[in-house]
Amino acid sequence: MTSAFTATVLGSPRIGPRRELKKAVESYWAGNVDAAALESVGKDLRRQTWTELVDAGIDSVPVNTFSYYDQMLDTAVMLGALPERVAGIENDLDRYFAAARGTAQVTPLEMTKWFDTNYHYLVPEITSATAFTLHPAKVLGEIDEARALDVPARPVVIGPVTFLLLSKFENGSPLDRLDELVPLYADLLGRLADKGVDWVQIDEPALVADRTSTELAAARSVYDRLAALTHRPAILVASYFGDLGPALPMLVETGVEGIAVDLVAGSLDSVVATPGIERKHIVAGVVDGRNIWRNDLDGSLDDLETLRERTGSVAVSTSCSLLHVPYTLEGEDGLDRALGSWLAFGSEKIREVATLATALRAGRDAIADELTEAGAAAATRAADPRLHDDAIRGRLAALTATDRERIPAADRRVVQAAELSLPQLPTTTIGSYPQTTAIRVARAALRKGEIDQAEYERRMRGEIADVVALQEKLGLDVLVHGEPERNDMVQYFAEQLDGFFATANGWVQSYGSRCVRPPILFGDVRRRTPMTVDWISYAQSLTDKPVKGMLTGPVTILAWSFVRDDQPLAESADQVALAIRDETLDLEAAGTKVIQVDEPALRELLPLRKADQAAYLDWAVGAFRLATAGIADTTSIHTHLCYSEFGEVIGAIAGLDADVTSIEAARSHMEVLDDLNAVGFDLGVGPGVYDIHSPRVPSVDEIAASLRAALKAVPSERLWVNPDCGLKTRGPVEVEASLRNLVEAAQVVRAEI
């Protein structure tokens, strides 16, 4: 067998420690830099990443995990599977970005969540006209780059099974097209062998979800055929985000040389109990690639030693790509010493992998200092009083079922209609408006101490006044304040809640050039003071139309944070829910008649195995209802969901019992409405009538057509008109044009009813 490596990671972040790639990509989109300048930034970031891994002691470095936008899109390019509508764009890079984000003439690919993470991938479209062909320039080019730097490169590609199962098909079964892809992967393996590549990593995370016997048989056929090739590198099939279950013995029975297993989200027992595992090189994901807590080195070594006894060939690894965690703790000067000692970001996790590999090779004495330090950090964390607030825990213990209930929705609809007096097909937006240059300048000036809090708030009130005036001018029915004071819909609240810490530079990629800084939930949660009431009350003072109070729901706050791992998520969710409940009551007392509690991440946290899903949905729905059930019947609760496949949680969406649910629907052409109807959904719904993640301005006719399609599924008295998502990332001119067309389209369709 090819020489086995001992220490690796399954992938790396690519946005840059200071978001260099984000800035370069957006400069390219704006026409301020050319392709050569963008590619130079990409090459520098790859070099920095690979060098750090080699210097840390990683002896197999993943390459081809870099991307200008998304790894699934890169795979579609590699397999010649871009949609026909972008074929006329001659420039390769522009064609790539057109598929990702659209143009004035071209609609982009759909976007949804990557398994149960907050990363969004682009969904390839496979039609009968799709003719798969191999285009390996990117992966081969990165191999050459790495070789020039003496990097022990292991190319990474998404496997054919996962690619097809995660794609969108015009008709037929996804795996019907496997036989067309296997020769392309065989060709790629041959080309990699020609370059002297020892190992190739083929990612098949789809195998950790429930798979049918037919799907498993198809996957086995793929890897039997690829393993049977005589001219190829050794194959490492990588899984992550869960336990392989029945897919593990299937892979063991094939001729692949290595299997990467997630031992953070998966089970060690299932791995060591699998017959034939001793014949494989096991890449053991014992360092958490998704969360930011320091590794239990002693416990990980116990697992690694058990695994080595059973397999004889083990490499230490992260559980998944480090795409999901920030680059480094360096520069996080705001962390108190205790909290900082509990954490490990990307660079620290790389060192943990190398440390564990050293101990596995040379014994625990070789890392005695590291073991002592890790043990001391764990002890301080367990004893920290911020992790156990008796008042909060007592309040939770006193809850009853009635604290999560409201009167029937039909009865609420009657009193809310009288209270709000809205027209048919009421128009609104989701919450945020463009983060203008003036907003960013003010925020930076406050951070640097160039202006005080009073001046910052004065400027934000000016932005709110402008947004309210714009909505009045356009004729929207239910207004928002635009959220200029918010840096992020989760971070904003985390900064005002005890138990959270917001990082200074903990950026991770959400999609494309969109980056977020997930806060760290480390202790029990308490609301210190009202968080939004002054801003919403000010906006309401500027208009006679209702202004929505804008809050983020407990599930989304958890999903978009790095959460504590020392108690069940359900307990953390209820703690956050109580804080949001207190805020809804204060908003209502201040005169707010519509309160939107967003839960875009409801689908995101859904466990990948069906056996685990009911328990999750029970506590997730319960937390939302705890957050929203304390208000009067006349107050309308809205929620918002976006960019996920919602079919599996349709019942839970109904169970939220929100008076109005706005939901992404433009890219999927209103498909979600049929799913809602299938479960008897009879609440208000606002299916997004245009896609805000594309820079194009939708026409009146286009929006009107979407509304007519929606009316076939939803009666007019329950249908709302809104974009797919918030408008934070769009430009002011584009937003005004789009919303003007939205209002006009609503008026056109109202006249037809």
C-alpha positions in Angstrom: 0.0 0.0 0.0 1.1 3.6 -0.6 3.0 5.0 2.4 0.4 6.1 5.0 0.5 9.6 6.4 0.0 10.4 10.1 -1.4 13.9 10.5 -3.8 15.9 8.4 -6.9 18.1 8.1 -9.7 17.4 5.8 -9.8 20.9 4.3 -8.9 24.5 5.0 -10.7 27.9 5.1 -10.1 30.0 2.0 -11.4 33.6 2.7 -8.1 34.7 4.2 -7.2 35.5 7.9 -8.3 39.1 7.2 -11.0 38.3 4.5 -8.5 39.0 1.8 -10.4 36.8 -0.7 -13.7 38.4 0.0 -12.3 41.8 -0.7 -10.5 40.7 -3.9 -13.6 38.9 -5.2 -15.9 41.9 -4.5 -13.3 44.2 -6.1 -13.4 42.0 -9.2 -17.2 42.0 -9.4 -17.1 45.8 -9.1 -14.6 46.0 -12.0 -11.8 47.5 -9.8 -9.3 44.7 -10.3 -8.8 42.2 -13.2 -8.7 38.5 -13.1 -4.9 38.4 -12.8 -5.1 40.4 -9.6 -7.8 38.2 -8.2 -5.9 35.0 -9.0 -2.7 36.4 -7.4 -4.6 36.9 -4.1 -5.9 33.3 -4.4 -2.4 32.0 -5.0 -1.0 33.8 -2.0 -3.7 32.5 0.3 -3.1 28.9 -0.9 0.6 29.3 -0.3 0.0 30.7 3.2 -2.4 27.9 4.1 -0.2 25.1 2.9 3.0 26.5 4.5 1.2 26.8 7.9 0.2 23.1 7.7 3.6 21.9 6.7 5.3 24.0 9.4 3.0 22.6 12.0 4.0 19.0 11.2 1.1 18.0 8.9 2.5 15.3 6.5 -0.5 15.2 4.0 -1.8 18.6 3.0 -5.2 18.9 1.3 -5.2 20.9 -1.9 -8.1 21.9 -4.2 -10.1 22.9 -1.1 -9.6 26.5 -2.1 -12.5 28.1 -4.0 -13.4 31.5 -5.3 -17.1 30.8 -4.3 -18.1 27.3 -3.5 -16.8 23.7 -3.7 -20.0 22.2 -5.3 -19.8 24.9 -8.0 -16.2 24.0 -8.6 -17.2 20.3 -9.0 -19.9 21.3 -11.5 -17.2 23.1 -13.5 -14.9 20.1 -13.2 -17.6 17.8 -14.5 -18.9 20.2 -17.2 -22.2 20.5 -15.5 -22.9 24.3 -15.5 -26.4 25.3 -16.6 -26.9 26.0 -20.3 -28.0 29.6 -19.6 -24.4 30.6 -18.7 -22.8 28.8 -21.7 -22.8 32.0 -23.8 -20.4 33.8 -21.4 -17.0 33.4 -22.9 -14.8 34.3 -20.0 -14.3 31.3 -17.7 -14.3 33.3 -14.4 -17.3 35.4 -15.4 -19.2 32.3 -16.4 -18.4 30.8 -13.0 -19.6 33.9 -11.1 -22.7 34.1 -13.3 -23.7 30.6 -12.2 -23.0 31.6 -8.6 -24.8 34.9 -8.3 -26.5 35.7 -11.6 -26.3 38.7 -13.9 -28.9 41.2 -15.2 -29.8 38.5 -17.8 -29.0 35.2 -16.0 -30.6 33.7 -12.9 -28.1 32.0 -10.6 -28.1 28.4 -9.3 -30.2 27.7 -6.2 -28.4 27.9 -2.9 -29.0 25.8 0.3 -27.3 24.7 3.4 -24.4 22.2 3.4 -25.8 19.4 5.5 -26.4 20.7 9.0 -23.9 23.6 8.9 -24.3 27.3 8.3 -22.3 27.1 5.1 -24.4 27.5 1.9 -23.6 25.6 -1.3 -24.8 26.1 -4.8 -27.1 23.4 -6.1 -26.0 22.0 -9.5 -28.8 21.6 -12.1 -28.7 18.3 -14.0 -31.0 18.0 -17.0 -31.3 15.6 -19.9 -29.1 18.1 -21.9 -26.2 17.9 -19.3 -23.3 16.2 -21.0 -20.7 15.5 -18.4 -17.1 16.1 -19.5 -13.9 16.3 -17.4 -12.2 19.7 -16.9 -9.4 19.1 -14.3 -7.4 22.2 -14.8 -8.0 23.6 -11.3 -7.1 20.5 -9.3 -4.1 19.7 -11.5 -2.9 23.3 -11.3 -3.1 23.3 -7.5 -1.0 20.1 -7.5 1.6 21.9 -9.5 1.6 24.9 -7.2 1.9 22.7 -4.1 4.7 20.6 -5.6 6.7 23.8 -6.5 6.6 24.6 -2.7 7.6 21.0 -1.7 4.1 20.6 -0.1 3.0 16.9 0.4 -0.2 17.5 -1.5 -3.3 15.3 -1.3 -5.9 16.6 -3.8 -9.5 16.7 -2.6 -12.6 16.4 -4.8 -16.3 15.9 -4.0 -17.3 12.4 -4.9 -19.8 11.4 -7.6 -22.4 10.0 -5.2 -22.5 13.2 -3.0 -22.4 15.4 -6.1 -25.4 13.8 -7.7 -27.4 13.3 -4.5 -27.0 17.0 -3.7 -27.9 18.2 -7.2 -31.3 19.2 -8.6 -32.7 17.0 -11.3 -35.1 17.8 -14.1 -36.4 14.2 -13.9 -35.3 10.7 -13.0 -33.2 9.5 -10.1 -30.0 11.3 -9.3 -27.9 8.1 -9.3 -29.1 7.2 -12.8 -26.3 9.4 -14.0 -23.5 7.7 -12.0 -22.3 5.6 -14.9 -21.6 8.8 -16.8 -19.4 10.2 -14.0 -17.3 7.1 -13.0 -15.2 7.3 -16.2 -14.5 10.9 -15.6 -13.3 10.2 -12.0 -11.3 7.3 -13.4 -9.7 9.7 -15.9 -9.0 12.2 -13.2 -7.3 9.5 -11.0 -5.1 8.5 -13.9 -4.0 12.1 -14.5 -3.2 12.5 -10.8 -1.2 9.3 -10.9 0.7 10.7 -13.9 1.7 13.6 -11.6 3.0 11.2 -9.0 0.2 11.9 -6.5 0.2 9.3 -3.7 -3.3 9.9 -2.2 -6.5 11.5 -3.4 -9.3 12.4 -1.0 -12.8 11.8 -2.4 -15.4 13.5 -0.2 -18.7 11.5 0.3 -20.4 13.2 3.2 -23.8 12.2 1.8 -23.1 8.8 3.1 -23.5 9.9 6.8 -27.2 10.6 6.1 -29.9 7.9 5.8 -29.3 6.1 2.5 -31.4 3.4 0.9 -30.0 0.0 0.0 -30.1 1.0 -3.6 -28.0 4.1 -2.9 -25.5 2.1 -0.9 -25.2 -0.5 -3.6 -24.6 2.3 -6.2 -21.9 3.8 -4.0 -20.2 0.4 -3.6 -20.3 -0.1 -7.4 -18.5 3.3 -7.8 -15.7 2.5 -5.4 -15.3 -1.0 -6.6 -14.7 0.3 -10.1 -12.4 3.1 -9.0 -10.4 0.9 -6.7 -10.0 -1.7 -9.5 -8.1 0.8 -11.6 -4.4 -0.1 -12.0 -3.1 3.4 -12.5 -4.3 5.6 -9.7 -3.3 7.1 -6.3 -4.5 5.5 -3.1 -8.1 6.5 -2.4 -9.2 8.1 0.8 -13.0 8.3 1.0 -13.8 11.0 3.5 -17.0 11.4 5.5 -17.9 14.0 8.1 -20.8 15.5 10.1 -21.9 12.1 11.5 -21.6 8.3 11.6 -21.3 6.4 8.4 -23.6 3.6 9.8 -24.2 0.9 7.1 -22.0 2.8 4.6 -18.9 2.0 6.6 -18.9 -1.8 6.1 -19.8 -1.1 2.5 -16.7 1.0 2.0 -14.5 -1.4 3.9 -15.6 -4.2 1.5 -14.3 -2.1 -1.5 -10.7 -1.8 -2.5 -10.2 1.8 -1.4 -7.2 2.2 0.9 -8.4 4.7 3.4 -11.6 6.0 5.1 -11.9 9.2 7.0 -14.3 9.0 9.9 -15.8 11.8 12.1 -15.2 10.7 15.7 -16.7 13.9 17.1 -20.2 13.5 15.6 -19.8 9.8 15.0 -19.1 6.6 17.0 -15.7 5.0 17.7 -17.4 1.8 18.7 -19.0 1.4 15.3 -15.6 1.8 13.6 -13.7 -0.7 15.7 -16.5 -3.2 15.4 -16.5 -3.2 11.6 -15.1 -6.4 10.2 -12.2 -5.8 7.8 -11.3 -2.4 9.3 -7.8 -3.6 10.0 -7.2 -3.6 6.2 -7.8 0.2 5.9 -5.9 3.3 6.7 -8.3 5.1 9.1 -8.1 8.9 9.2 -9.5 9.6 12.6 -11.4 12.9 13.0 -10.9 13.5 16.7 -10.3 17.2 16.6 -13.6 19.1 16.1 -13.6 20.9 12.8 -16.9 22.6 13.5 -16.7 24.0 17.0 -14.1 26.0 18.8 -13.5 24.2 22.1 -10.1 23.0 23.1 -9.5 19.3 22.5 -9.6 16.8 25.3 -6.1 15.5 24.5 -6.3 12.6 27.0 -9.7 11.4 25.7 -8.6 11.7 22.1 -5.5 9.7 22.7 -7.6 7.0 24.4 -9.7 6.8 21.2 -6.7 6.9 18.9 -4.9 4.1 20.8 -8.1 2.0 20.7 -8.3 2.6 17.0 -4.7 1.8 16.4 -5.0 -1.6 18.2 -7.9 -2.5 15.9 -6.6 -1.1 12.6 -2.8 -0.8 12.8 -2.8 2.2 10.5 -4.2 5.5 11.8 -3.8 9.2 11.0 -4.9 12.0 13.2 -7.2 14.5 11.6 -9.9 17.1 12.1 -13.5 15.8 12.0 -14.2 17.9 8.9 -12.8 20.8 6.9 -11.6 23.8 9.0 -13.8 25.9 6.6 -16.3 26.1 9.5 -14.0 27.7 12.2 -12.1 31.0 12.3 -8.4 31.1 11.3 -6.7 31.8 14.6 -7.1 33.0 18.2 -4.2 35.4 17.6 -5.5 39.0 17.8 -8.5 38.1 20.0 -7.3 40.5 22.7 -10.8 41.0 24.2 -11.0 37.4 25.4 -10.5 37.0 29.2 -7.7 34.7 30.1 -10.0 31.9 31.3 -12.3 31.9 28.2 -9.3 32.1 25.9 -7.8 29.0 27.5 -10.9 27.0 26.7 -10.8 27.7 22.9 -9.1 26.5 19.7 -9.6 28.1 16.3 -8.1 26.8 13.1 -4.4 27.3 13.8 -4.8 25.9 17.2 -6.6 22.9 15.9 -3.9 22.2 13.4 -1.4 22.2 16.3 -3.7 19.8 18.3 -3.7 17.4 15.3 0.1 17.5 15.2 0.4 17.1 19.0 -1.9 14.1 19.0 0.1 12.6 16.1 3.3 13.1 18.1 1.8 11.3 21.1 0.5 8.4 19.0 4.0 8.0 17.6 6.2 8.7 20.6 4.0 8.2 23.6 2.2 10.6 26.0 5.4 11.7 27.7 6.3 13.5 24.5 3.4 15.9 25.0 3.3 16.0 28.8 3.3 19.8 28.9 0.4 20.0 26.5 -1.6 17.4 28.5 -1.1 19.4 31.7 -2.2 22.7 30.1 -5.3 21.1 28.5 -6.3 19.5 31.8 -5.9 22.8 33.7 -8.1 24.6 31.1 -10.8 22.0 31.4 -10.8 22.3 35.2 -11.2 26.1 35.1 -14.0 25.8 32.6 -16.0 23.3 34.7 -15.7 25.6 37.8 -16.5 28.9 36.2 -19.6 30.5 37.8 -20.8 32.0 34.5 -21.8 28.5 33.3 -24.4 28.0 36.1 -26.8 30.9 36.8 -29.3 29.6 39.5 -31.8 32.3 38.7 -32.1 31.4 35.0 -32.2 27.7 35.8 -34.9 28.2 38.4 -37.0 30.2 35.9 -36.7 27.4 33.3 -37.6 24.8 35.9 -40.8 26.7 36.7 -42.1 26.7 33.1 -45.3 24.9 32.2 -46.9 23.9 28.9 -49.1 27.0 28.8 -46.0 29.2 28.6 -45.6 27.9 25.0 -49.3 28.3 23.8 -51.5 31.0 22.2 -55.1 30.9 21.3 -56.0 29.3 17.9 -54.5 31.0 14.8 -57.9 31.5 13.2 -59.1 33.5 16.2 -55.9 35.6 16.2 -56.3 36.4 12.5 -59.7 38.0 13.2 -58.5 40.4 15.9 -55.2 41.1 14.2 -57.0 42.1 10.9 -59.0 44.6 12.9 -56.0 45.9 14.6 -53.8 46.3 11.5 -56.3 47.2 8.7 -54.0 46.0 5.9 -54.9 45.6 2.2 -55.0 42.3 0.4 -51.5 41.0 -0.5 -49.8 43.3 2.1 -46.3 44.2 1.1 -43.3 44.2 3.4 -39.6 43.4 3.5 -37.7 40.9 5.6 -35.8 43.3 7.9 -32.4 44.7 6.9 -31.7 47.4 4.3 -28.4 48.1 2.6 -25.4 48.6 4.9 -24.3 51.9 3.3 -20.8 53.4 3.3 -22.1 55.9 5.9 -23.1 53.1 8.2 -19.8 51.3 7.9 -17.8 54.5 8.4 -19.8 55.3 11.5 -19.3 51.9 13.0 -15.6 52.0 12.3 -15.3 55.5 13.9 -17.1 54.3 17.0 -14.8 51.3 17.2 -11.7 53.5 16.9 -13.0 56.0 19.5 -13.3 58.8 16.9 -17.0 59.3 17.8 -18.9 58.6 21.0 -22.0 56.4 21.4 -24.3 59.4 21.3 -23.0 60.5 17.9 -23.2 57.0 16.6 -26.8 56.6 17.7 -27.6 60.0 16.1 -26.2 58.8 12.8 -28.1 55.5 13.0 -31.3 57.4 13.6 -30.7 59.4 10.5 -30.3 56.1 8.5 -33.5 54.8 10.0 -35.4 58.0 9.1 -34.1 57.6 5.5 -35.3 54.0 5.3 -38.7 54.7 6.7 -39.1 57.6 4.3 -38.1 55.4 1.4 -40.7 52.7 2.3 -43.4 55.4 2.7 -42.5 56.8 -0.7 -42.6 53.3 -2.3 -45.9 52.5 -0.7 -45.0 49.4 1.4 -47.6 48.4 3.9 -45.7 47.0 6.9 -42.4 48.8 7.4 -39.1 47.9 9.0 -36.4 50.1 10.5 -33.6 48.7 8.3 -31.3 47.5 11.1 -28.5 50.0 10.5 -27.3 49.6 14.1 -26.8 45.8 13.7 -23.5 44.3 12.5 -25.1 40.9 12.2 -28.5 39.4 13.1 -27.0 37.0 15.7 -23.9 38.9 16.8 -26.0 42.0 17.6 -28.0 40.1 20.2 -25.1 38.0 21.5 -23.2 41.2 22.4 -26.2 42.2 24.6 -26.7 38.8 26.3 -24.7 37.4 29.2 -23.2 34.0 28.4 -22.0 35.1 24.9 -18.7 36.5 23.7 -18.4 38.2 20.3 -15.0 37.8 18.6 -13.0 40.6 17.0 -11.8 38.7 13.9 -13.5 35.3 14.1 -14.7 35.3 10.5 -16.0 32.3 8.7 -17.5 31.9 5.2 -21.2 31.6 5.0 -21.4 31.6 1.1 -19.4 33.2 -1.7 -17.9 36.4 -0.3 -20.4 36.6 2.6 -18.6 36.2 5.9 -19.9 36.1 9.4 -18.5 36.2 12.9 -20.3 33.6 15.0 -20.4 34.5 18.6 -19.3 32.0 21.3 -22.0 30.7 23.7 -20.0 29.7 26.7 -22.3 30.2 29.7 -25.9 30.6 30.9 -27.9 33.2 29.0 -29.5 36.3 30.5 -30.8 39.5 28.9 -29.3 42.5 30.7 -31.6 45.3 29.3 -34.0 45.8 26.4 -32.1 45.3 23.1 -34.2 46.7 20.4 -37.1 48.7 21.9 -35.6 52.2 21.5 -34.7 51.7 17.8 -38.1 50.2 16.9 -40.0 52.9 18.9 -38.1 55.6 17.1 -38.9 54.2 13.7 -42.6 53.8 14.7 -42.6 57.5 15.7 -41.9 58.5 12.1 -44.9 56.8 10.5 -48.5 55.8 11.0 -47.9 52.5 9.3 -46.9 49.5 11.5 -43.2 49.0 11.9 -42.1 45.4 12.7 -40.0 44.7 15.7 -37.1 42.6 14.5 -35.6 39.8 16.6 -33.6 36.6 15.9 -35.1 33.4 17.2 -33.4 31.0 19.7 -32.7 28.2 17.2 -31.0 30.6 14.8 -28.9 32.2 17.5 -27.7 28.8 18.4 -27.1 27.6 14.8 -25.1 30.7 14.0 -23.0 30.6 17.1 -20.3 28.3 18.4 -22.3 26.6 21.1 -21.3 25.2 24.5 -20.8 21.5 24.4 -21.3 20.8 28.1 -25.1 20.7 28.1 -27.8 19.7 25.7 -28.7 22.2 22.9 -32.3 22.1 24.1 -31.4 23.7 27.4 -29.4 26.4 25.7 -32.3 27.0 23.3 -34.8 27.6 26.2 -32.4 30.0 27.9 -32.1 32.1 24.8 -35.9 31.8 24.2 -36.5 33.4 27.6 -34.3 36.3 26.7 -36.2 36.8 23.4 -39.6 36.4 25.2 -38.7 39.3 27.5 -37.8 41.4 24.5 -41.1 40.6 22.7 -43.1 41.7 25.8 -41.1 45.0 26.1 -41.7 45.7 22.4 -45.4 45.1 22.7 -45.6 47.3 25.8 -43.9 50.0 23.7 -46.7 49.8 21.1 -45.2 47.5 18.5 -48.0 45.6 16.8 -46.0 43.3 14.6 -42.9 41.4 15.9 -40.8 39.2 13.6 -38.8 36.5 15.2 -36.5 35.1 12.5 -35.7 31.4 12.4 -33.8 30.9 9.0 -31.8 28.1 10.6 -34.6 25.9 11.6 -33.8 23.4 8.9 -30.1 23.8 9.3 -29.8 22.0 12.7 -32.0 19.1 11.6 -30.0 15.9 12.4 -29.0 14.0 9.3 -30.5 10.7 10.6 -34.3 10.5 10.7 -34.2 8.6 14.0 -32.8 11.8 15.7 -35.0 14.4 14.0 -38.2 14.2 16.0 -36.5 15.0 19.2 -34.7 18.0 17.7 -37.9 19.4 16.1 -39.7 19.1 19.4 -37.3 21.2 21.3 -36.7 23.6 18.4 -40.4 24.4 17.9 -40.9 24.5 21.7 -38.1 27.1 22.1 -39.7 29.3 19.4 -43.1 29.1 21.0 -41.6 29.9 24.4 -40.0 33.0 22.9 -43.3 34.2 21.2 -46.3 32.9 23.3 -46.3 35.6 26.0 -47.9 38.4 24.0 -51.5 39.6 23.4 -53.7 38.0 20.7 -53.7 41.3 18.8 -50.0 41.3 18.3 -48.9 39.6 15.1 -45.9 37.3 15.2 -44.0 36.9 12.0 -41.1 34.6 11.3 -38.7 34.2 8.4 -37.0 31.1 6.9 -34.6 31.0 4.0 -32.1 29.0 1.9 -32.7 25.4 3.0 -34.6 22.5 1.7 -37.7 22.8 3.8 -39.6 19.6 2.9 -38.4 17.7 5.9 -39.4 20.4 8.4 -42.7 21.5 6.9 -44.7 20.2 9.8 -42.4 22.0 12.2 -42.9 25.3 10.3 -46.6 24.9 10.9 -45.9 24.0 14.5 -44.1 27.3 15.1 -47.6 28.8 15.0 -46.4 32.2 13.7 -49.1 34.4 12.3 -47.1 35.0 9.1 -44.1 33.0 7.8 -42.0 34.6 5.1 -39.9 32.0 3.3 -37.4 31.7 0.5 -39.2 30.7 -2.7 -37.9 32.6 -5.7 -35.0 30.3 -6.7 -37.1 27.2 -6.2 -40.1 28.7 -8.1 -42.7 28.5 -5.2 -42.1 24.8 -4.7 -42.3 25.2 -0.9 -46.0 26.2 -1.1 -47.1 22.8 -2.2 -45.2 21.3 0.7 -47.0 23.7 3.1 -50.4 22.8 1.7 -49.6 19.1 2.1 -49.5 19.5 5.9 -52.6 21.7 6.0 -50.8 24.9 6.6 -53.4 27.6 7.2 -51.4 30.6 8.5 -50.2 33.7 6.7 -47.3 33.1 4.3 -45.0 35.4 2.3 -43.1 33.3 -0.3 -40.2 35.4 -1.5 -41.1 36.8 -4.9 -37.5 37.7 -5.9 -34.0 36.5 -5.1 -32.0 39.1 -3.2 -28.7 37.2 -3.5 -28.5 38.1 -7.2 -27.6 41.6 -8.3 -30.4 41.7 -10.9 -33.5 43.9 -10.6 -36.7 41.8 -11.1 -39.3 43.3 -13.5 -42.9 44.0 -12.5 -44.1 41.2 -14.8 -41.7 38.7 -13.3 -42.8 39.5 -9.7 -46.5 39.5 -10.8 -46.1 36.1 -12.4 -44.6 34.8 -9.1 -47.6 36.2 -7.2 -50.0 34.6 -9.5 -48.2 31.3 -9.1 -48.4 31.7 -5.3 -52.1 32.5 -5.4 -52.7 29.1 -7.0 -51.5 27.6 -3.7 -52.4 30.2 -1.1 -55.7 32.2 -0.8 -55.3 36.0 -1.1 -56.3 36.6 2.5 -53.3 34.7 3.7 -50.7 35.8 1.1 -48.0 38.4 1.8 -45.6 40.0 -0.7 -41.9 40.2 0.2 -38.4 39.5 -1.1 -36.6 36.2 -0.3 -34.4 37.6 2.4 -33.0 40.8 4.0 -31.5 43.5 1.8 -28.3 44.1 3.7 -26.0 42.9 1.0 -27.6 44.8 -1.9 -27.0 48.4 -3.1 -29.4 51.2 -2.4 -30.2 52.0 -6.0 -30.9 48.3 -6.8 -33.1 47.9 -3.7 -35.2 50.9 -4.5 -35.8 49.8 -8.1 -36.6 46.2 -7.0 -39.0 47.3 -4.2 -40.8 49.8 -6.5 -41.4 46.9 -8.9 -42.6 44.7 -6.0 -45.2 47.2 -4.9 -46.4 47.8 -8.4 -46.7 44.1 -9.1 -48.7 43.7 -5.9 -51.0 46.4 -7.1 -51.4 44.8 -10.5 -52.3 41.4 -8.9 -54.6 43.0 -6.3 -56.6 44.5 -9.2 -57.0 41.0 -10.7 -58.4 39.4 -7.6 
